[in-house]
């Protein structure tokens, strides 16, 4: 059997509540996925593609001005379906949250509104998930008010 192929990359987006910061940061310099990241998995035991979607907010300051940053990351990878450390939503997300909080604490930053979701799929290049709340332009500070429901 041929090895499964998955996107193996990360999409990173940072949005600030201060326009001067948004203007100063070149979003195109952030890591992003494209067709160059469509890569065969390294071994036939990899039978699953994953997309791990993380978002959180942290507060800091730039030149004495308080800044709130909305951070969004989608990490796409190959995984082994029998490994909870790779495919179990709670196992993966708890680990990421612990590491993220530790990194922020060491920088004297606190994180808020942490969300994490892991999705898996088993066909070539299926891990193309996007964040529901990923907004490419405009002001998304009110996004929490628009909660979709499947009624």
Biotite code that builds the C-alpha atoms (Angstrom):
import biotite.structure as struc

atoms = struc.array([
    struc.Atom([0.000, 0.000, 0.000], chain_id="A", res_id=1, res_name="UNK", atom_name="CA", element="C"),
    struc.Atom([1.119, 3.518, -0.693], chain_id="A", res_id=2, res_name="UNK", atom_name="CA", element="C"),
    struc.Atom([1.842, 5.926, 2.123], chain_id="A", res_id=3, res_name="UNK", atom_name="CA", element="C"),
    struc.Atom([-0.884, 8.379, 2.998], chain_id="A", res_id=4, res_name="UNK", atom_name="CA", element="C"),
    struc.Atom([-0.167, 11.987, 2.013], chain_id="A", res_id=5, res_name="UNK", atom_name="CA", element="C"),
    struc.Atom([-1.174, 14.917, 4.222], chain_id="A", res_id=6, res_name="UNK", atom_name="CA", element="C"),
    struc.Atom([-0.600, 18.625, 4.456], chain_id="A", res_id=7, res_name="UNK", atom_name="CA", element="C"),
    struc.Atom([2.327, 18.991, 6.881], chain_id="A", res_id=8, res_name="UNK", atom_name="CA", element="C"),
    struc.Atom([2.500, 22.636, 7.918], chain_id="A", res_id=9, res_name="UNK", atom_name="CA", element="C"),
    struc.Atom([0.983, 25.340, 10.102], chain_id="A", res_id=10, res_name="UNK", atom_name="CA", element="C"),
    struc.Atom([-1.192, 28.387, 9.446], chain_id="A", res_id=11, res_name="UNK", atom_name="CA", element="C"),
    struc.Atom([-0.533, 31.137, 11.986], chain_id="A", res_id=12, res_name="UNK", atom_name="CA", element="C"),
    struc.Atom([-2.521, 34.351, 12.345], chain_id="A", res_id=13, res_name="UNK", atom_name="CA", element="C"),
    struc.Atom([-2.138, 37.162, 14.881], chain_id="A", res_id=14, res_name="UNK", atom_name="CA", element="C"),
    struc.Atom([-4.606, 40.017, 15.222], chain_id="A", res_id=15, res_name="UNK", atom_name="CA", element="C"),
    struc.Atom([-4.212, 42.949, 17.584], chain_id="A", res_id=16, res_name="UNK", atom_name="CA", element="C"),
    struc.Atom([-6.703, 45.377, 19.104], chain_id="A", res_id=17, res_name="UNK", atom_name="CA", element="C"),
    struc.Atom([-4.275, 48.221, 18.283], chain_id="A", res_id=18, res_name="UNK", atom_name="CA", element="C"),
    struc.Atom([-4.210, 49.291, 14.624], chain_id="A", res_id=19, res_name="UNK", atom_name="CA", element="C"),
    struc.Atom([-0.571, 50.429, 14.784], chain_id="A", res_id=20, res_name="UNK", atom_name="CA", element="C"),
    struc.Atom([0.376, 46.874, 15.697], chain_id="A", res_id=21, res_name="UNK", atom_name="CA", element="C"),
    struc.Atom([-1.724, 45.351, 12.902], chain_id="A", res_id=22, res_name="UNK", atom_name="CA", element="C"),
    struc.Atom([-0.089, 47.781, 10.474], chain_id="A", res_id=23, res_name="UNK", atom_name="CA", element="C"),
    struc.Atom([3.391, 46.931, 11.756], chain_id="A", res_id=24, res_name="UNK", atom_name="CA", element="C"),
    struc.Atom([3.030, 43.155, 11.482], chain_id="A", res_id=25, res_name="UNK", atom_name="CA", element="C"),
    struc.Atom([3.337, 41.651, 8.034], chain_id="A", res_id=26, res_name="UNK", atom_name="CA", element="C"),
    struc.Atom([0.741, 38.857, 8.065], chain_id="A", res_id=27, res_name="UNK", atom_name="CA", element="C"),
    struc.Atom([2.272, 37.419, 4.898], chain_id="A", res_id=28, res_name="UNK", atom_name="CA", element="C"),
    struc.Atom([5.438, 36.694, 6.917], chain_id="A", res_id=29, res_name="UNK", atom_name="CA", element="C"),
    struc.Atom([3.453, 34.348, 9.176], chain_id="A", res_id=30, res_name="UNK", atom_name="CA", element="C"),
    struc.Atom([3.731, 30.618, 8.480], chain_id="A", res_id=31, res_name="UNK", atom_name="CA", element="C"),
    struc.Atom([1.016, 29.350, 6.156], chain_id="A", res_id=32, res_name="UNK", atom_name="CA", element="C"),
    struc.Atom([0.150, 26.169, 4.288], chain_id="A", res_id=33, res_name="UNK", atom_name="CA", element="C"),
    struc.Atom([0.215, 25.832, 0.530], chain_id="A", res_id=34, res_name="UNK", atom_name="CA", element="C"),
    struc.Atom([0.658, 23.154, -2.127], chain_id="A", res_id=35, res_name="UNK", atom_name="CA", element="C"),
    struc.Atom([4.377, 22.833, -1.311], chain_id="A", res_id=36, res_name="UNK", atom_name="CA", element="C"),
    struc.Atom([3.324, 21.237, 1.994], chain_id="A", res_id=37, res_name="UNK", atom_name="CA", element="C"),
    struc.Atom([1.437, 18.331, 0.343], chain_id="A", res_id=38, res_name="UNK", atom_name="CA", element="C"),
    struc.Atom([3.850, 15.627, 1.468], chain_id="A", res_id=39, res_name="UNK", atom_name="CA", element="C"),
    struc.Atom([3.691, 11.818, 1.697], chain_id="A", res_id=40, res_name="UNK", atom_name="CA", element="C"),
    struc.Atom([3.766, 10.633, 5.301], chain_id="A", res_id=41, res_name="UNK", atom_name="CA", element="C"),
    struc.Atom([7.077, 9.127, 6.410], chain_id="A", res_id=42, res_name="UNK", atom_name="CA", element="C"),
    struc.Atom([6.102, 5.469, 6.685], chain_id="A", res_id=43, res_name="UNK", atom_name="CA", element="C"),
    struc.Atom([3.115, 3.239, 6.047], chain_id="A", res_id=44, res_name="UNK", atom_name="CA", element="C"),
    struc.Atom([2.132, 3.153, 9.745], chain_id="A", res_id=45, res_name="UNK", atom_name="CA", element="C"),
    struc.Atom([0.932, 6.761, 9.319], chain_id="A", res_id=46, res_name="UNK", atom_name="CA", element="C"),
    struc.Atom([-2.726, 6.196, 8.425], chain_id="A", res_id=47, res_name="UNK", atom_name="CA", element="C"),
    struc.Atom([-4.346, 9.470, 9.487], chain_id="A", res_id=48, res_name="UNK", atom_name="CA", element="C"),
    struc.Atom([-4.080, 13.170, 8.670], chain_id="A", res_id=49, res_name="UNK", atom_name="CA", element="C"),
    struc.Atom([-4.738, 15.664, 11.462], chain_id="A", res_id=50, res_name="UNK", atom_name="CA", element="C"),
    struc.Atom([-5.590, 19.329, 11.783], chain_id="A", res_id=51, res_name="UNK", atom_name="CA", element="C"),
    struc.Atom([-5.208, 20.845, 15.247], chain_id="A", res_id=52, res_name="UNK", atom_name="CA", element="C"),
    struc.Atom([-6.952, 24.204, 15.569], chain_id="A", res_id=53, res_name="UNK", atom_name="CA", element="C"),
    struc.Atom([-5.897, 26.406, 18.477], chain_id="A", res_id=54, res_name="UNK", atom_name="CA", element="C"),
    struc.Atom([-6.921, 29.912, 19.378], chain_id="A", res_id=55, res_name="UNK", atom_name="CA", element="C"),
    struc.Atom([-6.319, 32.082, 22.400], chain_id="A", res_id=56, res_name="UNK", atom_name="CA", element="C"),
    struc.Atom([-5.933, 35.683, 23.456], chain_id="A", res_id=57, res_name="UNK", atom_name="CA", element="C"),
    struc.Atom([-3.143, 37.227, 25.449], chain_id="A", res_id=58, res_name="UNK", atom_name="CA", element="C"),
    struc.Atom([-2.494, 40.704, 26.783], chain_id="A", res_id=59, res_name="UNK", atom_name="CA", element="C"),
    struc.Atom([0.855, 42.467, 26.604], chain_id="A", res_id=60, res_name="UNK", atom_name="CA", element="C"),
    struc.Atom([2.111, 45.987, 25.982], chain_id="A", res_id=61, res_name="UNK", atom_name="CA", element="C"),
    struc.Atom([3.949, 47.705, 23.160], chain_id="A", res_id=62, res_name="UNK", atom_name="CA", element="C"),
    struc.Atom([5.732, 50.906, 24.098], chain_id="A", res_id=63, res_name="UNK", atom_name="CA", element="C"),
    struc.Atom([3.573, 51.214, 27.200], chain_id="A", res_id=64, res_name="UNK", atom_name="CA", element="C"),
    struc.Atom([0.326, 50.725, 25.244], chain_id="A", res_id=65, res_name="UNK", atom_name="CA", element="C"),
    struc.Atom([-1.715, 47.707, 26.367], chain_id="A", res_id=66, res_name="UNK", atom_name="CA", element="C"),
    struc.Atom([-2.256, 45.316, 23.470], chain_id="A", res_id=67, res_name="UNK", atom_name="CA", element="C"),
    struc.Atom([-4.608, 42.347, 23.232], chain_id="A", res_id=68, res_name="UNK", atom_name="CA", element="C"),
    struc.Atom([-3.496, 39.734, 20.726], chain_id="A", res_id=69, res_name="UNK", atom_name="CA", element="C"),
    struc.Atom([-5.745, 37.086, 19.181], chain_id="A", res_id=70, res_name="UNK", atom_name="CA", element="C"),
    struc.Atom([-3.600, 34.135, 18.176], chain_id="A", res_id=71, res_name="UNK", atom_name="CA", element="C"),
    struc.Atom([-4.836, 31.423, 15.832], chain_id="A", res_id=72, res_name="UNK", atom_name="CA", element="C"),
    struc.Atom([-2.852, 28.378, 14.739], chain_id="A", res_id=73, res_name="UNK", atom_name="CA", element="C"),
    struc.Atom([-3.840, 25.389, 12.623], chain_id="A", res_id=74, res_name="UNK", atom_name="CA", element="C"),
    struc.Atom([-1.222, 22.654, 12.575], chain_id="A", res_id=75, res_name="UNK", atom_name="CA", element="C"),
    struc.Atom([-1.568, 19.960, 9.925], chain_id="A", res_id=76, res_name="UNK", atom_name="CA", element="C"),
    struc.Atom([0.303, 16.672, 10.153], chain_id="A", res_id=77, res_name="UNK", atom_name="CA", element="C"),
    struc.Atom([0.480, 12.931, 9.598], chain_id="A", res_id=78, res_name="UNK", atom_name="CA", element="C"),
    struc.Atom([-0.513, 10.689, 12.495], chain_id="A", res_id=79, res_name="UNK", atom_name="CA", element="C"),
    struc.Atom([-0.871, 7.096, 13.635], chain_id="A", res_id=80, res_name="UNK", atom_name="CA", element="C"),
    struc.Atom([-4.483, 6.250, 14.499], chain_id="A", res_id=81, res_name="UNK", atom_name="CA", element="C"),
    struc.Atom([-3.478, 4.015, 17.424], chain_id="A", res_id=82, res_name="UNK", atom_name="CA", element="C"),
    struc.Atom([-1.475, 6.784, 19.143], chain_id="A", res_id=83, res_name="UNK", atom_name="CA", element="C"),
    struc.Atom([-3.604, 8.958, 21.484], chain_id="A", res_id=84, res_name="UNK", atom_name="CA", element="C"),
    struc.Atom([-0.732, 11.489, 21.645], chain_id="A", res_id=85, res_name="UNK", atom_name="CA", element="C"),
    struc.Atom([-1.374, 12.083, 17.931], chain_id="A", res_id=86, res_name="UNK", atom_name="CA", element="C"),
    struc.Atom([-5.106, 11.589, 17.378], chain_id="A", res_id=87, res_name="UNK", atom_name="CA", element="C"),
    struc.Atom([-7.032, 11.939, 20.652], chain_id="A", res_id=88, res_name="UNK", atom_name="CA", element="C"),
    struc.Atom([-8.553, 15.405, 20.919], chain_id="A", res_id=89, res_name="UNK", atom_name="CA", element="C"),
    struc.Atom([-8.333, 15.658, 24.725], chain_id="A", res_id=90, res_name="UNK", atom_name="CA", element="C"),
    struc.Atom([-4.821, 14.184, 24.992], chain_id="A", res_id=91, res_name="UNK", atom_name="CA", element="C"),
    struc.Atom([-3.409, 16.459, 22.282], chain_id="A", res_id=92, res_name="UNK", atom_name="CA", element="C"),
    struc.Atom([-5.242, 19.612, 23.378], chain_id="A", res_id=93, res_name="UNK", atom_name="CA", element="C"),
    struc.Atom([-4.422, 19.184, 27.085], chain_id="A", res_id=94, res_name="UNK", atom_name="CA", element="C"),
    struc.Atom([-0.751, 18.836, 26.184], chain_id="A", res_id=95, res_name="UNK", atom_name="CA", element="C"),
    struc.Atom([-0.804, 21.919, 23.938], chain_id="A", res_id=96, res_name="UNK", atom_name="CA", element="C"),
    struc.Atom([-2.638, 23.972, 26.568], chain_id="A", res_id=97, res_name="UNK", atom_name="CA", element="C"),
    struc.Atom([-0.101, 23.003, 29.248], chain_id="A", res_id=98, res_name="UNK", atom_name="CA", element="C"),
    struc.Atom([2.849, 23.917, 26.993], chain_id="A", res_id=99, res_name="UNK", atom_name="CA", element="C"),
    struc.Atom([1.238, 27.185, 25.829], chain_id="A", res_id=100, res_name="UNK", atom_name="CA", element="C"),
    struc.Atom([0.424, 28.279, 29.376], chain_id="A", res_id=101, res_name="UNK", atom_name="CA", element="C"),
    struc.Atom([3.962, 27.450, 30.523], chain_id="A", res_id=102, res_name="UNK", atom_name="CA", element="C"),
    struc.Atom([5.489, 29.452, 27.661], chain_id="A", res_id=103, res_name="UNK", atom_name="CA", element="C"),
    struc.Atom([3.218, 32.439, 28.334], chain_id="A", res_id=104, res_name="UNK", atom_name="CA", element="C"),
    struc.Atom([3.811, 32.311, 32.102], chain_id="A", res_id=105, res_name="UNK", atom_name="CA", element="C"),
    struc.Atom([7.579, 32.355, 31.533], chain_id="A", res_id=106, res_name="UNK", atom_name="CA", element="C"),
    struc.Atom([7.054, 35.573, 29.524], chain_id="A", res_id=107, res_name="UNK", atom_name="CA", element="C"),
    struc.Atom([4.780, 37.033, 32.236], chain_id="A", res_id=108, res_name="UNK", atom_name="CA", element="C"),
    struc.Atom([1.762, 36.827, 29.924], chain_id="A", res_id=109, res_name="UNK", atom_name="CA", element="C"),
    struc.Atom([-1.573, 35.240, 30.699], chain_id="A", res_id=110, res_name="UNK", atom_name="CA", element="C"),
    struc.Atom([-3.714, 33.492, 28.129], chain_id="A", res_id=111, res_name="UNK", atom_name="CA", element="C"),
    struc.Atom([-7.487, 33.749, 27.911], chain_id="A", res_id=112, res_name="UNK", atom_name="CA", element="C"),
    struc.Atom([-10.200, 32.111, 25.814], chain_id="A", res_id=113, res_name="UNK", atom_name="CA", element="C"),
    struc.Atom([-8.053, 29.090, 24.969], chain_id="A", res_id=114, res_name="UNK", atom_name="CA", element="C"),
    struc.Atom([-9.783, 26.741, 22.532], chain_id="A", res_id=115, res_name="UNK", atom_name="CA", element="C"),
    struc.Atom([-8.365, 23.659, 20.884], chain_id="A", res_id=116, res_name="UNK", atom_name="CA", element="C"),
    struc.Atom([-9.857, 21.075, 18.575], chain_id="A", res_id=117, res_name="UNK", atom_name="CA", element="C"),
    struc.Atom([-8.245, 18.156, 16.785], chain_id="A", res_id=118, res_name="UNK", atom_name="CA", element="C"),
    struc.Atom([-9.831, 16.699, 13.661], chain_id="A", res_id=119, res_name="UNK", atom_name="CA", element="C"),
    struc.Atom([-8.697, 13.573, 11.875], chain_id="A", res_id=120, res_name="UNK", atom_name="CA", element="C"),
    struc.Atom([-9.324, 12.157, 8.404], chain_id="A", res_id=121, res_name="UNK", atom_name="CA", element="C"),
    struc.Atom([-7.942, 9.289, 6.367], chain_id="A", res_id=122, res_name="UNK", atom_name="CA", element="C"),
    struc.Atom([-7.735, 10.294, 2.703], chain_id="A", res_id=123, res_name="UNK", atom_name="CA", element="C"),
    struc.Atom([-4.868, 12.018, 0.891], chain_id="A", res_id=124, res_name="UNK", atom_name="CA", element="C"),
    struc.Atom([-4.640, 15.757, 1.640], chain_id="A", res_id=125, res_name="UNK", atom_name="CA", element="C"),
    struc.Atom([-7.926, 15.753, 3.583], chain_id="A", res_id=126, res_name="UNK", atom_name="CA", element="C"),
    struc.Atom([-6.603, 17.939, 6.443], chain_id="A", res_id=127, res_name="UNK", atom_name="CA", element="C"),
    struc.Atom([-7.624, 21.301, 4.969], chain_id="A", res_id=128, res_name="UNK", atom_name="CA", element="C"),
    struc.Atom([-9.801, 22.425, 7.907], chain_id="A", res_id=129, res_name="UNK", atom_name="CA", element="C"),
    struc.Atom([-10.226, 26.119, 8.654], chain_id="A", res_id=130, res_name="UNK", atom_name="CA", element="C"),
    struc.Atom([-11.176, 27.814, 11.912], chain_id="A", res_id=131, res_name="UNK", atom_name="CA", element="C"),
    struc.Atom([-14.856, 28.764, 11.995], chain_id="A", res_id=132, res_name="UNK", atom_name="CA", element="C"),
    struc.Atom([-13.949, 32.114, 13.501], chain_id="A", res_id=133, res_name="UNK", atom_name="CA", element="C"),
    struc.Atom([-10.982, 32.788, 11.235], chain_id="A", res_id=134, res_name="UNK", atom_name="CA", element="C"),
    struc.Atom([-11.585, 36.219, 9.792], chain_id="A", res_id=135, res_name="UNK", atom_name="CA", element="C"),
    struc.Atom([-9.202, 37.462, 7.150], chain_id="A", res_id=136, res_name="UNK", atom_name="CA", element="C"),
    struc.Atom([-10.184, 41.111, 7.255], chain_id="A", res_id=137, res_name="UNK", atom_name="CA", element="C"),
    struc.Atom([-12.261, 43.576, 9.209], chain_id="A", res_id=138, res_name="UNK", atom_name="CA", element="C"),
    struc.Atom([-12.887, 43.840, 12.905], chain_id="A", res_id=139, res_name="UNK", atom_name="CA", element="C"),
    struc.Atom([-13.621, 40.491, 14.528], chain_id="A", res_id=140, res_name="UNK", atom_name="CA", element="C"),
    struc.Atom([-13.769, 41.595, 18.149], chain_id="A", res_id=141, res_name="UNK", atom_name="CA", element="C"),
    struc.Atom([-17.499, 40.818, 18.206], chain_id="A", res_id=142, res_name="UNK", atom_name="CA", element="C"),
    struc.Atom([-17.085, 37.295, 16.843], chain_id="A", res_id=143, res_name="UNK", atom_name="CA", element="C"),
    struc.Atom([-17.997, 35.717, 20.196], chain_id="A", res_id=144, res_name="UNK", atom_name="CA", element="C"),
    struc.Atom([-21.508, 37.118, 19.851], chain_id="A", res_id=145, res_name="UNK", atom_name="CA", element="C"),
    struc.Atom([-22.197, 35.088, 16.717], chain_id="A", res_id=146, res_name="UNK", atom_name="CA", element="C"),
    struc.Atom([-22.384, 31.516, 17.886], chain_id="A", res_id=147, res_name="UNK", atom_name="CA", element="C"),
    struc.Atom([-23.783, 29.207, 15.266], chain_id="A", res_id=148, res_name="UNK", atom_name="CA", element="C"),
    struc.Atom([-26.074, 26.393, 16.260], chain_id="A", res_id=149, res_name="UNK", atom_name="CA", element="C"),
    struc.Atom([-27.182, 23.383, 14.309], chain_id="A", res_id=150, res_name="UNK", atom_name="CA", element="C"),
    struc.Atom([-30.885, 23.451, 15.140], chain_id="A", res_id=151, res_name="UNK", atom_name="CA", element="C"),
])
